[in-house]
Amino acid sequence: MTGKTVGAAQFKADCLRLIEEMGQDRQPVTITKRGRPVARLTPVEAVAPRSIVGAMKGTVLRYDDPFAPATDPADWDANA
């Protein structure tokens, strides 16, 4: 196993510091209980933010007449 190995009690006491160190050195932390590994804290892989431009590309299912009214004008009661 690569990275650090800490006991559960030590992890509980030093959790925030260990997370900070892991964020800097990018090494996983294995947490043990009575010498047996029970959990592993790993850094999150960096994901590049997606551009909003083109995010909806390919999602239009139908494109009959974009200038036609959405509903029948008789359905509107503007005087009410």
Residue pairs with C-beta under 8 A, 6 or more apart in sequence:
1 30
1 37
2 27
2 28
3 22
3 27
3 28
3 29
3 30
4 18
4 21
4 22
4 27
4 28
4 29
4 30
5 29
5 30
5 31
5 32
5 37
6 14
6 18
6 29
6 30
6 31
6 32
7 31
7 32
7 33
8 31
8 32
8 33
8 38
11 18
11 29
11 31
18 29
18 41
19 41
22 28
22 29
22 41
22 42
22 43
23 43
26 43
27 43
28 40
28 41
28 42
28 43
29 40
29 41
30 37
30 39
30 40
30 41
31 37
31 38
31 39
31 40
31 41
32 38
